[in-house]
């Protein structure tokens, strides 16, 4: 007797309407959307399959964060369907992972429909509040992929937030963030300036069309107090179906920063919304 086909799940959550949609082409794969904006894609049979381009770039960076298979302590700000925690559980079994998700309804939905991740603890709390309570030198890697709707909340874009992220990381630890912007890169420039107050080394990954100002898109930012583990990263990202460019030269980072100043607490605004239809899922 064959198993019944999985059915879509639709539910109102704290910050919109979430849908878990089964992929008709992959037996146990799911797409998570909130208000029709894609949030996560997971394949439970192949957790190392990263469907979204920006998650593949983050996966490449995580692969290079330590020796192959080495165990890491990782904090994820933003949970979604736990795509990267599942990836790390498969590629670095035994790693300790903390996942912080502010949307209680979304966390409950994912917990109900999808299996848990070995070694991962999910905390339903605001990301900044959790960071401020966390112990210093707790993590080797901090992954930030937090969107309230389609924007990064303002309180996660400030120098105070950057200081907390650096404090929670061990010396030389890796900060990895998913941002989104378009030319003239006012938001990205301000974030480079802000992160630069806490981290001496910055780099980013983005599609050439985004960097040339032709369209809105994701930008993955890497930051650390020590030189970044970027050896081989450019080659990996260039081989993807949608190649990305690695920008790590100081002059190039400064050019993207432009005249932007660090964002202080009390001065922040959310990241820009994508143009209508950019991430629409029917």
Secondary structure by P-SEA (a helix, b strand, c coil): cccccbbbbbbbcccccccccccccccbbbbbbcccccccccccccccccccaaaaaaaaaaaaccccccccbbbbcccccaaaaaaaaaacccbbbbbbbccaaaaaaaaacccccccbbbbcccaaaaaaacccccccbbbbbcccccccccccccaaaaaaaaaacccbbbbbbbbbbcccaaaaaaaaaaaaacccccccccccccccccccbbbbbbbccccccccaaaaaaaaccbbbbbbccaaaaaaaaccccccccccccccccccccccccc
